[in-house]
Amino acid sequence: MRNQAVTFLGMFLVVGMTLGAPQYNYDIPQSPSTLYETPAESVQEPVQLYEEPEETVQEPVQLYEAPSNNILVAEPQNIVPNIVSPPSPPMEGMPYDFTWGVEDAESGNTFSHVENSDGQRTEGEYRVLLPDGRLQIVRFFDIGEGFNAEVTYEK
């Protein structure tokens, strides 16, 4: 009985595979004679959309007089006298010297500022921890002629 069941199963598989195999009754289509349609035989004369400009040459116009003897003299402009001079009496709040800093271990933020001045010269430094982990250090001074700074970075 077991042999009959195996034989029946084998026949069933063979018939199933035969019926399940792809059946191709397919005619290959003919290739087209041309890929594009021939355009209709209508030729239109081109339309001129603008007028051609007249060719004219304008003589240059002299807008200024040439300098005499072809010598150009440059005069200084925007002359500002040097008014910066140290004040005779010391300025209010001078001299000063201060230092402050923040070092927050929880957030990792670090800031500091040191500055001093005698009324004539101001100098100092501040430090800032940047988001990318670098420490920006700005060293600065001013001797009455404007702010001067040197910016450096440490990892």
Backbone as CSV, one residue per row, in Angstrom:
resi,resn,N_x,N_y,N_z,CA_x,CA_y,CA_z,C_x,C_y,C_z
1,MET,0.813,-1.175,0.000,0.000,0.000,0.000,0.874,1.261,0.000
2,ARG,1.947,1.119,0.712,2.841,2.268,0.780,3.460,2.540,-0.567
3,ASN,3.799,1.521,-1.301,4.373,1.680,-2.639,3.369,2.336,-3.579
4,GLN,2.115,1.991,-3.428,1.087,2.590,-4.276,0.951,4.093,-3.976
5,ALA,1.033,4.454,-2.702,0.908,5.867,-2.315,2.077,6.666,-2.874
6,VAL,3.286,6.111,-2.815,4.472,6.807,-3.328,4.365,6.934,-4.832
7,THR,3.894,5.887,-5.527,3.738,5.929,-6.975,2.698,6.964,-7.353
8,PHE,1.570,6.981,-6.611,0.519,7.952,-6.894,1.035,9.372,-6.684
9,LEU,1.790,9.600,-5.629,2.344,10.926,-5.332,3.337,11.343,-6.405
10,GLY,4.147,10.403,-6.859,5.107,10.701,-7.927,4.408,11.084,-9.204
11,MET,3.361,10.379,-9.574,2.612,10.693,-10.789,1.926,12.057,-10.645
12,PHE,1.399,12.301,-9.448,0.734,13.574,-9.205,1.711,14.733,-9.377
13,LEU,2.955,14.593,-8.881,3.976,15.633,-9.022,4.368,15.842,-10.481
14,VAL,4.516,14.774,-11.250,4.901,14.881,-12.656,3.809,15.601,-13.435
15,VAL,2.548,15.239,-13.203,1.433,15.879,-13.902,1.359,17.348,-13.501
16,GLY,1.526,17.634,-12.183,1.460,19.013,-11.702,2.558,19.874,-12.292
17,MET,3.769,19.345,-12.386,4.879,20.114,-12.949,4.662,20.357,-14.437
18,THR,4.095,19.388,-15.132,3.835,19.549,-16.557,2.797,20.626,-16.788
19,LEU,1.734,20.607,-16.016,0.681,21.608,-16.169,1.140,22.985,-15.669
20,GLY,2.013,23.004,-14.671,2.478,24.272,-14.100,3.570,24.931,-14.905
21,ALA,4.189,24.214,-15.836,5.258,24.796,-16.656,4.663,25.854,-17.568
22,PRO,5.393,26.918,-17.854,4.854,27.982,-18.708,4.579,27.465,-20.118
23,GLN,3.472,27.904,-20.662,3.078,27.531,-22.006,3.205,28.776,-22.877
24,TYR,3.998,28.723,-23.912,4.232,29.873,-24.769,3.574,29.655,-26.118
25,ASN,2.458,30.260,-26.333,1.830,30.342,-27.643,1.861,31.816,-27.999
26,TYR,2.999,32.315,-28.378,3.239,33.745,-28.490,3.846,34.042,-29.843
27,ASP,3.199,34.912,-30.612,3.730,35.319,-31.907,4.556,36.584,-31.711
28,ILE,5.744,36.623,-32.243,6.611,37.787,-32.130,6.051,38.894,-33.004
29,PRO,5.848,40.106,-32.453,5.294,41.196,-33.267,6.301,41.642,-34.306
30,GLN,5.787,42.203,-35.382,6.659,42.700,-36.451,7.243,44.033,-36.002
31,SER,8.464,44.272,-36.410,9.076,45.558,-36.053,8.474,46.635,-36.935
32,PRO,8.315,47.854,-36.410,7.711,48.921,-37.203,8.589,49.296,-38.383
33,SER,7.940,49.702,-39.469,8.696,50.074,-40.664,9.447,51.392,-40.424
34,THR,8.825,52.343,-39.703,9.517,53.575,-39.322,9.163,53.869,-37.869
35,LEU,10.032,54.538,-37.210,9.777,54.844,-35.816,8.981,56.129,-35.660
36,TYR,9.039,56.991,-36.649,8.372,58.284,-36.565,7.475,58.482,-37.770
37,GLU,6.414,59.234,-37.576,5.534,59.545,-38.686,6.162,60.638,-39.536
38,THR,5.920,60.564,-40.812,6.421,61.591,-41.717,5.589,62.847,-41.533
39,PRO,6.231,64.007,-41.342,5.445,65.223,-41.143,4.707,65.608,-42.413
40,ALA,3.641,66.373,-42.221,2.856,66.839,-43.366,3.708,67.798,-44.184
41,GLU,3.457,67.836,-45.469,4.233,68.671,-46.376,3.684,70.098,-46.367
42,SER,3.948,70.848,-45.317,3.542,72.257,-45.292,4.758,73.059,-44.889
43,VAL,5.143,73.982,-45.723,6.304,74.824,-45.460,5.801,76.248,-45.355
44,GLN,6.093,76.879,-44.255,5.665,78.254,-44.035,6.886,79.151,-44.095
45,GLU,6.736,80.290,-44.701,7.827,81.247,-44.765,8.104,81.763,-43.354
46,PRO,9.370,81.989,-43.020,9.670,82.494,-41.673,9.072,83.889,-41.473
47,VAL,8.667,84.141,-40.243,8.075,85.421,-39.889,9.153,86.250,-39.215
48,GLN,9.317,87.510,-39.638,10.311,88.383,-39.019,9.642,89.075,-37.839
49,LEU,10.129,88.796,-36.650,9.503,89.297,-35.440,10.065,90.645,-34.993
50,TYR,11.163,91.093,-35.541,11.749,92.366,-35.140,12.355,93.042,-36.352
51,GLU,12.600,94.327,-36.196,13.249,95.068,-37.275,14.739,95.076,-37.016
52,GLU,15.495,94.961,-38.059,16.931,95.011,-37.897,17.339,96.437,-37.563
53,PRO,18.213,96.612,-36.559,18.619,97.962,-36.184,19.501,98.580,-37.276
54,GLU,19.402,99.889,-37.342,20.263,100.591,-38.287,21.664,100.653,-37.701
55,GLU,22.632,100.474,-38.561,24.008,100.541,-38.077,24.450,101.993,-38.099
56,THR,24.569,102.548,-36.884,25.032,103.929,-36.759,26.174,103.960,-35.769
57,VAL,27.097,104.823,-35.994,28.235,104.989,-35.104,28.159,106.405,-34.558
58,GLN,28.097,106.499,-33.231,28.014,107.808,-32.598,29.411,108.236,-32.172
59,GLU,29.730,109.465,-32.435,31.029,109.990,-32.040,31.059,110.140,-30.522
60,PRO,32.204,109.862,-29.888,32.280,110.003,-28.434,32.125,111.470,-28.015
61,VAL,31.543,111.659,-26.856,31.336,112.996,-26.319,32.374,113.229,-25.243
62,GLN,33.054,114.370,-25.288,34.065,114.667,-24.285,33.367,115.242,-23.061
63,LEU,33.495,114.553,-21.921,32.789,114.941,-20.712,33.652,115.769,-19.761
64,TYR,34.942,115.803,-19.950,35.816,116.539,-19.041,36.965,117.125,-19.834
65,GLU,37.652,118.045,-19.192,38.829,118.627,-19.823,40.059,117.871,-19.367
66,ALA,40.953,117.660,-20.274,42.199,116.988,-19.927,43.022,117.924,-19.046
67,PRO,43.755,117.386,-18.070,44.577,118.255,-17.222,45.670,118.931,-18.039
68,SER,45.995,120.112,-17.611,47.048,120.840,-18.334,48.391,120.177,-18.095
69,ASN,49.181,120.139,-19.099,50.525,119.556,-19.073,50.513,118.077,-18.673
70,ASN,49.330,117.448,-18.731,49.207,116.030,-18.395,49.829,115.678,-17.047
71,ILE,49.702,116.579,-16.073,50.200,116.317,-14.722,48.988,116.143,-13.819
72,LEU,48.960,115.058,-13.123,47.865,114.778,-12.211,48.362,115.005,-10.793
73,VAL,47.696,115.880,-10.089,48.075,116.182,-8.709,46.995,115.619,-7.808
74,ALA,47.391,114.709,-6.931,46.443,114.105,-6.005,46.535,114.828,-4.672
75,GLU,45.425,115.352,-4.251,45.354,116.032,-2.965,44.829,115.050,-1.925
76,PRO,45.372,115.085,-0.718,44.848,114.202,0.331,43.410,114.587,0.665
77,GLN,42.626,113.576,0.975,41.224,113.807,1.302,40.916,113.214,2.666
78,ASN,39.841,113.678,3.252,39.369,113.169,4.543,40.455,113.195,5.610
79,ILE,41.125,114.302,5.708,42.167,114.429,6.723,41.499,114.683,8.068
80,VAL,41.785,113.828,9.016,41.232,113.964,10.359,42.401,114.145,11.308
81,PRO,42.370,115.193,12.100,43.476,115.384,13.041,43.462,114.291,14.104
82,ASN,44.616,113.936,14.595,44.743,112.915,15.631,44.310,113.549,16.947
83,ILE,43.092,113.250,17.361,42.531,113.851,18.565,42.800,112.978,19.782
84,VAL,43.176,111.737,19.571,43.356,110.816,20.685,44.564,111.256,21.497
85,SER,44.279,111.660,22.690,45.353,112.010,23.621,44.908,111.550,24.995
86,PRO,45.837,111.124,25.802,45.441,110.627,27.119,44.807,111.753,27.944
87,PRO,43.739,111.448,28.631,43.109,112.470,29.450,44.013,112.869,30.607
88,SER,43.990,114.131,30.924,44.837,114.622,32.015,44.409,114.034,33.346
89,PRO,43.181,114.295,33.765,42.784,113.640,35.015,42.364,112.209,34.707
90,PRO,42.573,111.294,35.615,42.154,109.918,35.355,40.634,109.842,35.188
91,MET,40.211,108.944,34.308,38.777,108.767,34.058,38.121,108.170,35.293
92,GLU,36.827,108.396,35.422,36.090,107.879,36.573,36.099,106.355,36.536
93,GLY,36.343,105.744,37.647,36.375,104.286,37.734,37.727,103.692,37.361
94,MET,38.728,104.552,37.128,40.056,104.056,36.762,40.963,104.146,37.974
95,PRO,41.913,103.364,38.087,42.146,102.097,37.394,41.180,101.034,37.905
96,TYR,41.045,99.956,37.135,40.225,98.843,37.580,40.887,97.543,37.182
97,ASP,40.440,96.484,37.832,40.975,95.148,37.601,39.896,94.170,38.049
98,PHE,39.458,93.277,37.156,38.454,92.292,37.571,38.702,90.959,36.907
99,THR,38.181,89.934,37.560,38.262,88.560,37.065,36.968,87.860,37.433
100,TRP,36.397,87.117,36.506,35.244,86.290,36.812,35.309,85.041,35.960
101,GLY,34.646,83.996,36.406,34.640,82.757,35.649,33.491,81.866,36.059
102,VAL,33.111,80.990,35.169,32.062,79.999,35.411,32.612,78.662,34.941
103,GLU,32.487,77.660,35.796,32.887,76.309,35.418,31.802,75.373,35.920
104,ASP,30.875,75.003,35.029,29.733,74.181,35.385,30.030,72.741,34.993
105,ALA,30.295,71.902,36.003,30.659,70.511,35.735,29.500,69.731,35.118
106,GLU,28.266,70.048,35.509,27.105,69.300,35.003,26.929,69.488,33.502
107,SER,27.016,70.738,33.020,26.833,70.992,31.583,28.155,71.006,30.830
108,GLY,29.275,71.148,31.542,30.574,71.208,30.884,30.925,72.591,30.384
109,ASN,30.092,73.598,30.676,30.361,74.957,30.217,31.478,75.593,31.018
110,THR,32.354,76.297,30.314,33.463,77.008,30.935,33.584,78.371,30.281
111,PHE,33.514,79.432,31.093,33.671,80.796,30.619,34.550,81.526,31.615
112,SER,35.344,82.470,31.134,36.105,83.319,32.056,36.437,84.627,31.362
113,HIS,36.687,85.663,32.194,37.031,86.988,31.674,37.943,87.648,32.692
114,VAL,39.062,88.150,32.215,40.022,88.888,33.030,40.297,90.189,32.300
115,GLU,40.212,91.314,33.007,40.454,92.599,32.365,40.991,93.586,33.386
116,ASN,41.890,94.465,32.925,42.378,95.538,33.788,42.680,96.755,32.946
117,SER,42.647,97.933,33.603,42.915,99.173,32.904,43.473,100.178,33.891
118,ASP,44.386,101.003,33.393,44.915,102.098,34.207,44.398,103.448,33.710
119,GLY,43.469,103.426,32.780,42.940,104.652,32.207,43.586,104.992,30.876
120,GLN,44.786,104.505,30.652,45.492,104.726,29.395,45.464,103.469,28.532
121,ARG,45.638,102.351,29.174,45.723,101.068,28.461,44.752,100.092,29.116
122,THR,43.976,99.387,28.281,43.072,98.342,28.752,43.522,97.048,28.104
123,GLU,43.612,95.990,28.909,44.014,94.708,28.364,43.324,93.596,29.129
124,GLY,43.256,92.439,28.495,42.631,91.313,29.155,42.514,90.110,28.253
125,GLU,41.686,89.182,28.711,41.502,87.929,27.993,40.169,87.342,28.414
126,TYR,39.494,86.698,27.474,38.323,85.908,27.852,38.380,84.576,27.129
127,ARG,37.756,83.583,27.768,37.761,82.209,27.273,36.333,81.695,27.215
128,VAL,36.010,80.983,26.111,34.675,80.428,25.920,34.816,79.013,25.382
129,LEU,34.102,78.075,26.008,34.071,76.704,25.503,33.037,76.635,24.388
130,LEU,33.468,76.305,23.175,32.593,76.271,22.002,31.846,74.941,21.929
131,PRO,30.719,74.894,21.206,29.938,73.650,21.105,30.715,72.474,20.526
132,ASP,31.720,72.732,19.690,32.480,71.628,19.105,33.593,71.133,20.020
133,GLY,33.675,71.667,21.260,34.654,71.187,22.230,35.934,71.989,22.269
134,ARG,36.126,72.917,21.335,37.329,73.737,21.362,37.153,74.867,22.354
135,LEU,38.265,75.350,22.894,38.269,76.496,23.794,38.752,77.700,23.005
136,GLN,37.907,78.725,22.893,38.284,79.951,22.186,38.878,80.912,23.215
137,ILE,40.074,81.413,22.911,40.755,82.353,23.793,40.964,83.649,23.031
138,VAL,40.459,84.748,23.579,40.607,86.061,22.960,41.435,86.919,23.907
139,ARG,42.632,87.303,23.463,43.491,88.224,24.211,43.389,89.579,23.524
140,PHE,43.153,90.631,24.302,42.886,91.932,23.690,43.600,93.048,24.447
141,PHE,43.756,94.185,23.735,44.266,95.393,24.363,43.792,96.597,23.568
142,ASP,43.799,97.738,24.243,43.439,99.009,23.623,44.272,100.078,24.306
143,ILE,45.093,100.783,23.518,45.921,101.854,24.075,45.414,103.213,23.614
144,GLY,44.115,103.274,23.309,43.522,104.528,22.884,43.433,104.673,21.383
145,GLU,43.895,103.692,20.641,43.864,103.756,19.177,42.914,102.735,18.580
146,GLY,42.134,102.047,19.410,41.192,101.053,18.912,41.447,99.683,19.504
147,PHE,40.448,98.840,19.414,40.468,97.494,19.979,41.344,96.589,19.128
148,ASN,42.245,95.880,19.755,43.118,94.912,19.068,42.931,93.569,19.748
149,ALA,42.745,92.512,18.966,42.501,91.203,19.544,43.275,90.117,18.827
150,GLU,43.665,89.120,19.588,44.290,87.909,19.053,43.397,86.745,19.478
151,VAL,42.881,86.004,18.508,41.966,84.908,18.791,42.681,83.601,18.500
152,THR,42.681,82.705,19.484,43.288,81.386,19.309,42.287,80.330,19.776
153,TYR,42.554,79.081,19.397,41.681,77.961,19.772,42.540,76.833,20.313
154,GLU,42.045,76.183,21.358,42.699,75.009,21.926,41.720,73.861,21.933
155,LYS,42.232,72.656,21.782,41.351,71.471,21.823,41.238,70.978,23.235
